[in-house]
């Protein structure tokens, strides 16, 4: 009896780890349907952090062929403030702020500095969200800043 219980526990842990490696739980603040509607891409899926190239510690939306389209991180207003204030410095620190973005949440900004922005940070009250698009070729990203703003508006309305 004890061995069969141990086998069930080990099996359950293994299934849980396998699920963590390949898929990610849905989040009602931003869904696959939301991203498909705004992006006009079909067959998107949520993938777990680290399961495909570029999948980080947030909601990871990938195409049917497992290429990252969008990463979304939810956090506190402190996350937003730290990102906005980040300056170039020692280690891996690089400036993130490019310009203020109006019309989404209480405040927002795009990132990184330079000719092309592909990250949007938004704060609403004590909560924040960052949305990161990925490069498909040269200066073309998976989502435009306009699409990131639309998705941020959806997420902010549900935070």
N, C-alpha and C positions, 0 to 999 in steps of 0.2 A: 504494500500500500504506500509506504513512504517513498519507494523508488518511483512508482507511477506518478505520485504527486510531484516529485522532483522533475521528472521528465516533462510533465505538463507545464511547470513553471519555466523550465529551460526553453521549451517550445514557444511559449508565449513571449518570452524575452526575445527570442530569435525573430519571431514574426514582427514584433514591435521595432526591432532594429532594422529589419529589412524594409519596413514601411517608411522609416525615417530616412533611409538612404535613397529611396527612389521617388517618393511622393511627399507632398506637403499638405497639411490640413488647410481647408478653405478658411477665409477670414471674411466676415460679412461687411467689413469696411471697404473692401475692394474685391470684386469677384472676377472670375474668368469672363463671364458675360459682359461685365462693365468694360473690361479691357478690349474684348473682341469688338464691342459696339463702337468704341471710340477709335480704335486702331484700324478697324475694318479688316482685321486679320482673323482667320478661322483656325480652329484646331489647337488653340492655345491650351496649355496645361500648367499646373503648379508643379514645381520641382523642388526637392529638398536642398538646403544649403550644401554646397560642395559636390552635388551629384552631377552637375554639368559645369563646363567652364564658365566662370563668371557668376555662378549662383552663390549669393552671399547670405548673410544672417537676417534675411527678411522674407517677405513674400516674393517668390521668384516665378515670374511668368515666362515660359519658354514656348517656342514654336513646336509644331508637331515633330520636327526633326531635331528637337532638343537644343536649339540655339536660343540663348537668352534674348528676351524682348524687353523686359521691364523688371526692375527690382524695387520693392517698396519697403521702407522701414518706418515703423511707427514708434514714437517716443514721446518724451516730455518737451516742454518749452525749453528746458535746459539743453537738450540735444540741439535744438534750433539755434539757440544763442551761442553755444560753443562753435557750431559750424560757421555761423555768420562772423564770429570774431576771430576765427582761426587765421593766423598769419604764417608766412614762411618762417621757418626756424630750423633748429637742429633736428636731427633725425629725419623722419618721413613727413614732417609737417609741411603742408603747402596751403596757400590761401585758397579758400573756397568761394568767397563772395565775388560775384561779377556785377550784378545790378539788382535793385529792388524790383519786385514783380507785384503789381497791384491787382486787386480783383479776386483774390483767392485767400480765404481765411482772414485772420487779423493782420498778417504780414507775410511776405514771402520774398525769396530771392532766387536767382538762377546761378548756376555754377557750371564749370569753373571759369576763371578769368580767361580771356583770350577770344579768338574769333568764333568759336562754336561752343554753345552751352547745351548740355544734355542731362543736367540734374536740376531738379526743382525742390527747394525746401519751403515748407509752409508751416506757419504756427497758427493755431486757433486756441485761444485761452491758454490752458496749461498743457496742451497736447500739441504734437508736431508730427509731420510726415515728410519723408524725402522720397522722391521718385527718380529713378535713374534709367535712362534709355541706353541702348547699346549700339555700337557701330556695326554697320553692315558692309560698308565699303567707303574708303576715302573719308569724305566729310558728310556722308549720309548715315543718319541714325535710324534706329528702329521706330522711334516716335519723335514727332516734332515737339517743340516747346508748347505750341498751342494744344496738342494732344495731352501733354503732361499736365497742363493747366486744367483741362477738362477732367482728367482723372483725379487730380488733386481736389477739385471742387466736389466730386462724388465722395471721395474718402473723408474730406473735412466735414461734409454734411452728416456722416455716420459716426464720427468720433465722439 
